[in-house]
């Protein structure tokens, strides 16, 4: 049985991609999706100096922040759940978007074809 990939497990993007391609589906399914995406992106043009460990720290920081903000606002939601505005899942989705936009300054961008 394989193990979970770590940033230190791979030296180059080609080695990372080869490891991912060689993994059985059940092992690949256990990998950190953020790490897999960053490893795949590391070889793309413009990402030659991608700081994967730094990106993972940022993602963890954002996740912690969103979790805190969601839990902080949850009592207000439970006290007055508005069925016209959706379910608890919708509340949580909006909290993610709100916390990242207004708490972390993340902006929506549109990808344009080359």
Buried (B, 14 or more C-beta within 10 A) or exposed (E): EEEEBEBEEBEEBEEBBEBBEEBEEEBBEEBBEBBBEBBBBBBEEEBEEBEBEEBBEEBEEBEEBBEEBBEEBBEEBEEEEEEEEEEEEEBBEBBBEBBBEEEEEEEEEEEEEE
